[in-house]
Amino acid sequence: MTTGSSDSLLQFPCEFPIKAIGQGGTDFEALMVGIVRRHAPKLGEASVSSRPSKKGKYTAVTITIRAESKQQLDAIYLDLTACADVIMAL
């Protein structure tokens, strides 16, 4: 299924990586998975990876989802950026 939209170069459904960066030393990964899972309930454990910064001050979490629409991605990014623990979402 292709969602025809002139403002998007993506064709849905597609695999889409979402990266969020936050403070290290907390349960940041679980928090990010919880937020993304609200919009992508079929998210599997193998779809999540995290990496601490060199000095451990920050943690980067990458979650790859099967994106169904631009609206789904927009909703995920709105929730991630509304979270006080998220420094940056890419």
Secondary structure per residue as TSV (DSSP state, phi and psi in degrees):
chain	resnum	aa	ss	phi	psi
A	1	M	-	360.0	129.0
A	2	T	-	-113.9	127.2
A	3	T	-	-88.2	112.6
A	4	G	-	-78.9	109.6
A	5	S	-	-143.9	127.5
A	6	S	T	-72.5	-16.3
A	7	D	T	-97.3	7.2
A	8	S	-	-129.2	134.0
A	9	L	-	-90.2	-7.7
A	10	L	-	-82.7	146.9
A	11	Q	-	-112.5	127.3
A	12	F	S	-103.3	148.2
A	13	P	S	-74.3	155.6
A	14	C	E	-154.4	159.7
A	15	E	E	-79.5	131.0
A	16	F	E	-139.6	119.7
A	17	P	E	-84.5	135.0
A	18	I	E	-118.1	129.5
A	19	K	E	-118.1	134.7
A	20	A	E	-129.0	140.8
A	21	I	E	-120.9	134.2
A	22	G	E	-149.3	-177.1
A	23	Q	E	-64.5	140.2
A	24	G	T	-80.0	168.1
A	25	G	T	81.5	1.0
A	26	T	S	-113.5	-179.4
A	27	D	-	-90.2	52.2
A	28	F	H	-61.8	-40.7
A	29	E	H	-59.8	-47.3
A	30	A	H	-63.6	-37.4
A	31	L	H	-63.5	-44.4
A	32	M	H	-65.7	-41.4
A	33	V	H	-61.7	-41.2
A	34	G	H	-61.0	-42.8
A	35	I	H	-66.1	-48.5
A	36	V	H	-67.0	-36.9
A	37	R	H	-64.3	-24.5
A	38	R	H	-60.6	-31.4
A	39	H	H	-104.4	-18.7
A	40	A	-	-135.5	75.7
A	41	P	T	-63.2	-18.5
A	42	K	T	-88.5	14.7
A	43	L	-	-60.3	126.5
A	44	G	-	-98.2	160.7
A	45	E	G	-62.0	-33.6
A	46	A	G	-70.7	-9.9
A	47	S	G	-87.5	1.6
A	48	V	E	-120.4	132.9
A	49	S	E	-140.9	151.3
A	50	S	E	-139.6	156.4
A	51	R	E	-148.5	128.1
A	52	P	E	-78.3	155.3
A	53	S	-	-69.3	170.4
A	54	K	T	-54.8	-42.1
A	55	K	T	-97.7	2.8
A	56	G	S	79.9	7.7
A	57	K	S	-73.9	-31.3
A	58	Y	E	-125.7	159.1
A	59	T	E	-128.5	133.9
A	60	A	E	-108.2	125.9
A	61	V	E	-114.6	128.6
A	62	T	E	-114.2	126.8
A	63	I	E	-124.4	120.1
A	64	T	E	-99.9	121.6
A	65	I	E	-116.4	165.1
A	66	R	E	-93.8	98.6
A	67	A	E	-76.0	131.6
A	68	E	-	-98.3	-22.8
A	69	S	-	-163.8	162.7
A	70	K	H	-65.1	-35.6
A	71	Q	H	-62.4	-38.1
A	72	Q	H	-62.7	-46.7
A	73	L	H	-63.7	-42.2
A	74	D	H	-59.5	-42.9
A	75	A	H	-64.7	-40.0
A	76	I	H	-62.5	-48.2
A	77	Y	H	-65.5	-34.7
A	78	L	H	-63.2	-44.2
A	79	D	H	-66.2	-41.1
A	80	L	H	-64.3	-45.7
A	81	T	H	-72.7	-19.9
A	82	A	H	-79.3	-16.0
A	83	C	S	-77.3	125.3
A	84	A	T	-63.2	-24.3
A	85	D	T	-79.9	-12.3
A	86	V	E	-89.7	120.7
A	87	I	E	-84.2	-39.2
A	88	M	E	-153.6	141.1
A	89	A	E	-125.4	129.7
A	90	L	-	-121.2	360.0
